[in-house]
Amino acid sequence: MQPMTSRYTQIGDWIFEVKMVRALRVRNYGEAYTGSANMTINGDSAYIDTQMTREGDNFSRVDFLAFYKFCQMLELKQTCYDKMKNGQRVSKTIDIVDNSASHSHLKVAYSK
């Protein structure tokens, strides 16, 4: 994966900025996918919304790590998402560690 250099580009008098992303869990674009999610980007934060997977195929830590790496590529500082736990919605906020530093493991701090 190539690092992204910017979240916006200018064409003529228009600035195009990445504000929403649709993510698909699939090996090759165009094939049937097994999961999807939407992300909304505001400033240096992202909100992961509408996480959907096939029945019995949960959104895993490996899946979240892909989103984490994407947030690093966009140079975001944090991401948030909601999940259901014991029938209740729980909000999570994750700080994104600067991707230029070398880390042997992923450390995340959860807040309520």
C-alpha beads as a LAMMPS data file, in Angstrom:
LAMMPS data file: protein, C-alpha beads

112 atoms
111 bonds

1 atom types
1 bond types

-500.0 500.0 xlo xhi
-500.0 500.0 ylo yhi
-500.0 500.0 zlo zhi

Masses

1 110.0

Atoms # bond

1 1 1 0.000 0.000 0.000
2 1 1 1.265 3.432 -0.926
3 1 1 0.997 6.230 1.682
4 1 1 -1.489 8.944 0.799
5 1 1 0.104 12.344 0.402
6 1 1 -3.017 14.445 0.953
7 1 1 -6.727 14.255 1.688
8 1 1 -7.500 16.944 -0.863
9 1 1 -6.648 18.044 -4.371
10 1 1 -7.409 21.148 -6.399
11 1 1 -8.770 21.172 -9.928
12 1 1 -9.416 24.638 -11.298
13 1 1 -11.283 26.693 -8.714
14 1 1 -12.476 23.587 -6.843
15 1 1 -10.885 21.823 -3.869
16 1 1 -11.890 18.143 -3.575
17 1 1 -11.512 16.798 -0.038
18 1 1 -11.954 13.220 1.198
19 1 1 -14.703 13.410 3.838
20 1 1 -16.470 10.068 3.449
21 1 1 -15.110 6.616 2.668
22 1 1 -16.844 3.344 1.896
23 1 1 -14.760 0.324 2.885
24 1 1 -15.338 -3.215 1.593
25 1 1 -13.809 -6.425 2.952
26 1 1 -12.828 -8.298 -0.210
27 1 1 -9.600 -9.633 -1.752
28 1 1 -10.195 -8.157 -5.227
29 1 1 -12.326 -5.177 -6.186
30 1 1 -15.503 -6.249 -7.961
31 1 1 -15.822 -9.608 -6.189
32 1 1 -18.528 -10.334 -3.621
33 1 1 -17.559 -8.734 -0.322
34 1 1 -17.998 -10.154 3.193
35 1 1 -18.091 -6.888 5.135
36 1 1 -18.593 -3.171 4.664
37 1 1 -18.362 0.029 6.665
38 1 1 -18.591 3.759 6.122
39 1 1 -16.202 6.343 7.546
40 1 1 -16.815 10.045 7.984
41 1 1 -13.735 12.237 8.360
42 1 1 -13.917 15.550 10.187
43 1 1 -10.691 17.449 10.774
44 1 1 -8.213 14.997 12.287
45 1 1 -10.845 12.470 13.438
46 1 1 -12.800 9.686 11.776
47 1 1 -16.051 7.993 12.742
48 1 1 -16.507 4.395 11.573
49 1 1 -20.197 3.832 10.927
50 1 1 -22.457 1.072 9.657
51 1 1 -20.130 -1.880 10.216
52 1 1 -21.843 -4.798 8.519
53 1 1 -20.598 -8.340 7.967
54 1 1 -22.085 -11.589 6.789
55 1 1 -24.051 -13.454 9.422
56 1 1 -21.687 -15.189 11.838
57 1 1 -18.678 -13.250 10.508
58 1 1 -17.883 -10.580 13.110
59 1 1 -15.905 -7.368 12.655
60 1 1 -12.583 -8.490 14.168
61 1 1 -9.399 -6.928 15.549
62 1 1 -7.733 -7.730 12.219
63 1 1 -10.499 -5.792 10.457
64 1 1 -10.063 -2.847 12.829
65 1 1 -6.300 -2.866 12.283
66 1 1 -6.919 -2.244 8.558
67 1 1 -9.010 0.823 9.484
68 1 1 -6.319 1.923 11.949
69 1 1 -3.641 1.750 9.235
70 1 1 -5.893 3.689 6.846
71 1 1 -6.311 6.404 9.504
72 1 1 -2.518 6.544 9.868
73 1 1 -2.206 7.014 6.097
74 1 1 -4.597 9.975 6.321
75 1 1 -2.596 11.340 9.289
76 1 1 -5.647 11.331 11.550
77 1 1 -5.295 11.640 15.321
78 1 1 -8.235 9.521 16.463
79 1 1 -11.102 7.353 15.339
80 1 1 -14.414 6.531 16.980
81 1 1 -16.920 3.761 16.531
82 1 1 -19.926 2.243 18.282
83 1 1 -20.525 -1.433 18.894
84 1 1 -23.199 -3.494 20.544
85 1 1 -22.183 -5.297 23.731
86 1 1 -24.756 -7.240 25.756
87 1 1 -27.552 -5.450 23.880
88 1 1 -26.198 -1.977 24.706
89 1 1 -24.423 0.473 22.433
90 1 1 -20.857 1.182 23.585
91 1 1 -18.818 4.041 22.079
92 1 1 -15.072 3.637 21.657
93 1 1 -12.475 6.309 20.892
94 1 1 -9.050 5.182 19.729
95 1 1 -5.998 7.440 19.515
96 1 1 -4.015 6.959 16.314
97 1 1 -0.280 6.735 17.013
98 1 1 1.993 8.620 14.609
99 1 1 2.836 6.149 11.859
100 1 1 6.360 7.492 11.378
101 1 1 7.410 5.948 14.697
102 1 1 8.317 2.268 14.852
103 1 1 6.008 0.221 17.086
104 1 1 6.294 -3.497 17.738
105 1 1 2.698 -3.821 18.869
106 1 1 -0.524 -1.852 18.714
107 1 1 -1.473 -0.104 21.935
108 1 1 -4.913 1.460 22.101
109 1 1 -6.617 3.396 24.869
110 1 1 -10.364 3.054 25.137
111 1 1 -12.509 5.813 26.590
112 1 1 -16.195 5.808 27.440

Bonds

1 1 1 2
2 1 2 3
3 1 3 4
4 1 4 5
5 1 5 6
6 1 6 7
7 1 7 8
8 1 8 9
9 1 9 10
10 1 10 11
11 1 11 12
12 1 12 13
13 1 13 14
14 1 14 15
15 1 15 16
16 1 16 17
17 1 17 18
18 1 18 19
19 1 19 20
20 1 20 21
21 1 21 22
22 1 22 23
23 1 23 24
24 1 24 25
25 1 25 26
26 1 26 27
27 1 27 28
28 1 28 29
29 1 29 30
30 1 30 31
31 1 31 32
32 1 32 33
33 1 33 34
34 1 34 35
35 1 35 36
36 1 36 37
37 1 37 38
38 1 38 39
39 1 39 40
40 1 40 41
41 1 41 42
42 1 42 43
43 1 43 44
44 1 44 45
45 1 45 46
46 1 46 47
47 1 47 48
48 1 48 49
49 1 49 50
50 1 50 51
51 1 51 52
52 1 52 53
53 1 53 54
54 1 54 55
55 1 55 56
56 1 56 57
57 1 57 58
58 1 58 59
59 1 59 60
60 1 60 61
61 1 61 62
62 1 62 63
63 1 63 64
64 1 64 65
65 1 65 66
66 1 66 67
67 1 67 68
68 1 68 69
69 1 69 70
70 1 70 71
71 1 71 72
72 1 72 73
73 1 73 74
74 1 74 75
75 1 75 76
76 1 76 77
77 1 77 78
78 1 78 79
79 1 79 80
80 1 80 81
81 1 81 82
82 1 82 83
83 1 83 84
84 1 84 85
85 1 85 86
86 1 86 87
87 1 87 88
88 1 88 89
89 1 89 90
90 1 90 91
91 1 91 92
92 1 92 93
93 1 93 94
94 1 94 95
95 1 95 96
96 1 96 97
97 1 97 98
98 1 98 99
99 1 99 100
100 1 100 101
101 1 101 102
102 1 102 103
103 1 103 104
104 1 104 105
105 1 105 106
106 1 106 107
107 1 107 108
108 1 108 109
109 1 109 110
110 1 110 111
111 1 111 112
